[in-house]
Amino acid sequence: MKDLVEYIAKSLVDHPDTVEVTEESTGGRMVLTLKVEAADMGRVIGKQGRIAQAIRTILKVAAARGDLPDRQPSLIIAALNGDSEPEPHTSQSDDDTEDEPAGI
């Protein structure tokens, strides 16, 4: 399972050499943690989380078809630097006015 997630993630991101996948078994669940560069988070998650959901679906199918039908996989996606929040947007120009209403 770990190799499958690593293969998929490396195919999606711009920095495949920094992809890290860890596998942890807790009770009846297998937890896979995928860590990628913060810049690659959008590529792995996708619009409205569709790529992340597709990866989770592939994991469930692989578990059902493989040796582990009773162990449900769980995928956690995190940024390598541990900072899951995006950096605040900073303006390129100093002459932006905040009081001006939109549409003018």
C-alpha atoms as a printed R data frame, in Angstrom:
    type eleno elety resid chain resno       x      y       z
1   ATOM     1    CA   MET     A     1   0.000  0.000   0.000
2   ATOM     2    CA   LYS     A     2   2.799  2.364   0.886
3   ATOM     3    CA   ASP     A     3   4.431  1.820  -2.509
4   ATOM     4    CA   LEU     A     4   1.142  2.431  -4.307
5   ATOM     5    CA   VAL     A     5   0.559  5.799  -2.606
6   ATOM     6    CA   GLU     A     6   4.174  6.805  -3.184
7   ATOM     7    CA   TYR     A     7   3.958  5.933  -6.886
8   ATOM     8    CA   ILE     A     8   0.724  7.903  -7.372
9   ATOM     9    CA   ALA     A     9   1.988 10.943  -5.454
10  ATOM    10    CA   LYS     A    10   5.332 11.057  -7.268
11  ATOM    11    CA   SER     A    11   3.444 10.988 -10.565
12  ATOM    12    CA   LEU     A    12   1.401 14.041  -9.570
13  ATOM    13    CA   VAL     A    13   3.838 16.449  -7.898
14  ATOM    14    CA   ASP     A    14   6.545 18.770  -9.211
15  ATOM    15    CA   HIS     A    15   9.051 17.645  -6.539
16  ATOM    16    CA   PRO     A    16   8.868 13.820  -6.553
17  ATOM    17    CA   ASP     A    17  12.135 13.403  -4.645
18  ATOM    18    CA   THR     A    18  10.624 15.002  -1.516
19  ATOM    19    CA   VAL     A    19   7.543 12.755  -1.274
20  ATOM    20    CA   GLU     A    20   7.384 10.823   2.015
21  ATOM    21    CA   VAL     A    21   4.914  8.060   2.851
22  ATOM    22    CA   THR     A    22   4.687  6.387   6.249
23  ATOM    23    CA   GLU     A    23   2.519  3.408   7.128
24  ATOM    24    CA   GLU     A    24   1.146  2.768  10.604
25  ATOM    25    CA   SER     A    25  -1.210  0.025  11.784
26  ATOM    26    CA   THR     A    26  -3.616  0.815  14.591
27  ATOM    27    CA   GLY     A    27  -6.247 -1.744  15.507
28  ATOM    28    CA   GLY     A    28  -8.218 -2.671  12.424
29  ATOM    29    CA   ARG     A    29  -7.114  0.349  10.422
30  ATOM    30    CA   MET     A    30  -4.029  1.064   8.356
31  ATOM    31    CA   VAL     A    31  -3.037  4.744   8.428
32  ATOM    32    CA   LEU     A    32  -0.929  6.041   5.543
33  ATOM    33    CA   THR     A    33   0.535  9.522   5.903
34  ATOM    34    CA   LEU     A    34   1.550 11.252   2.683
35  ATOM    35    CA   LYS     A    35   3.838 14.255   3.052
36  ATOM    36    CA   VAL     A    36   4.588 16.525   0.094
37  ATOM    37    CA   GLU     A    37   5.998 20.018  -0.386
38  ATOM    38    CA   ALA     A    38   3.569 22.800   0.493
39  ATOM    39    CA   ALA     A    39   3.648 23.941  -3.138
40  ATOM    40    CA   ASP     A    40   2.475 20.478  -4.266
41  ATOM    41    CA   MET     A    41  -0.461 20.173  -1.849
42  ATOM    42    CA   GLY     A    42  -2.945 21.410  -4.448
43  ATOM    43    CA   ARG     A    43  -1.774 18.830  -6.969
44  ATOM    44    CA   VAL     A    44  -2.297 15.972  -4.513
45  ATOM    45    CA   ILE     A    45  -5.607 17.217  -3.100
46  ATOM    46    CA   GLY     A    46  -7.123 18.488  -6.356
47  ATOM    47    CA   LYS     A    47 -10.160 20.655  -6.932
48  ATOM    48    CA   GLN     A    48 -12.744 20.020  -4.225
49  ATOM    49    CA   GLY     A    49 -10.565 17.140  -2.968
50  ATOM    50    CA   ARG     A    50 -11.279 14.947  -5.966
51  ATOM    51    CA   ILE     A    51  -7.735 13.623  -6.442
52  ATOM    52    CA   ALA     A    52  -7.351 12.843  -2.734
53  ATOM    53    CA   GLN     A    53 -10.700 11.036  -2.790
54  ATOM    54    CA   ALA     A    54  -9.635  9.060  -5.880
55  ATOM    55    CA   ILE     A    55  -6.433  7.970  -4.125
56  ATOM    56    CA   ARG     A    56  -8.483  6.855  -1.103
57  ATOM    57    CA   THR     A    57 -10.812  4.876  -3.393
58  ATOM    58    CA   ILE     A    58  -7.847  3.143  -5.046
59  ATOM    59    CA   LEU     A    59  -6.521  2.237  -1.587
60  ATOM    60    CA   LYS     A    60  -9.857  0.734  -0.546
61  ATOM    61    CA   VAL     A    61 -10.034 -1.344  -3.733
62  ATOM    62    CA   ALA     A    62  -6.428 -2.509  -3.310
63  ATOM    63    CA   ALA     A    63  -7.145 -3.525   0.289
64  ATOM    64    CA   ALA     A    64 -10.302 -5.417  -0.702
65  ATOM    65    CA   ARG     A    65  -8.603 -7.259  -3.559
66  ATOM    66    CA   GLY     A    66  -5.393 -7.948  -1.638
67  ATOM    67    CA   ASP     A    67  -4.533 -9.720   1.573
68  ATOM    68    CA   LEU     A    68  -6.152 -7.142   3.825
69  ATOM    69    CA   PRO     A    69  -9.925 -7.037   3.186
70  ATOM    70    CA   ASP     A    70 -10.662 -6.590   6.910
71  ATOM    71    CA   ARG     A    71  -8.220 -3.656   7.360
72  ATOM    72    CA   GLN     A    72  -9.550 -0.386   5.998
73  ATOM    73    CA   PRO     A    73  -6.852  2.040   4.830
74  ATOM    74    CA   SER     A    74  -6.924  5.680   5.815
75  ATOM    75    CA   LEU     A    75  -4.943  8.416   4.017
76  ATOM    76    CA   ILE     A    76  -3.668 11.599   5.644
77  ATOM    77    CA   ILE     A    77  -2.109 14.287   3.449
78  ATOM    78    CA   ALA     A    78   0.246 16.820   5.058
79  ATOM    79    CA   ALA     A    79   2.862 19.356   4.055
80  ATOM    80    CA   LEU     A    80   6.494 18.418   4.662
81  ATOM    81    CA   ASN     A    81   7.224 21.483   6.752
82  ATOM    82    CA   GLY     A    82   4.295 20.618   9.033
83  ATOM    83    CA   ASP     A    83   2.491 23.806   8.084
84  ATOM    84    CA   SER     A    84  -0.863 22.787   6.620
85  ATOM    85    CA   GLU     A    85  -2.146 26.360   6.337
86  ATOM    86    CA   PRO     A    86  -1.295 28.317   3.198
87  ATOM    87    CA   GLU     A    87   0.959 31.332   3.484
88  ATOM    88    CA   PRO     A    88  -0.916 34.622   3.749
89  ATOM    89    CA   HIS     A    89  -1.333 36.474   0.485
90  ATOM    90    CA   THR     A    90   0.814 39.574   0.202
91  ATOM    91    CA   SER     A    91   0.113 42.330  -2.271
92  ATOM    92    CA   GLN     A    92   2.564 43.003  -5.094
93  ATOM    93    CA   SER     A    93   1.999 46.763  -5.076
94  ATOM    94    CA   ASP     A    94   1.939 49.307  -2.280
95  ATOM    95    CA   ASP     A    95  -0.783 51.489  -3.835
96  ATOM    96    CA   ASP     A    96  -3.718 49.106  -3.171
97  ATOM    97    CA   THR     A    97  -6.654 50.807  -1.484
98  ATOM    98    CA   GLU     A    98  -8.749 48.735   0.879
99  ATOM    99    CA   ASP     A    99 -11.633 51.226   1.202
100 ATOM   100    CA   GLU     A   100 -12.577 51.083  -2.464
101 ATOM   101    CA   PRO     A   101 -15.653 48.899  -3.055
102 ATOM   102    CA   ALA     A   102 -15.430 46.030  -5.519
103 ATOM   103    CA   GLY     A   103 -16.639 46.727  -9.039
104 ATOM   104    CA   ILE     A   104 -15.463 50.342  -9.276
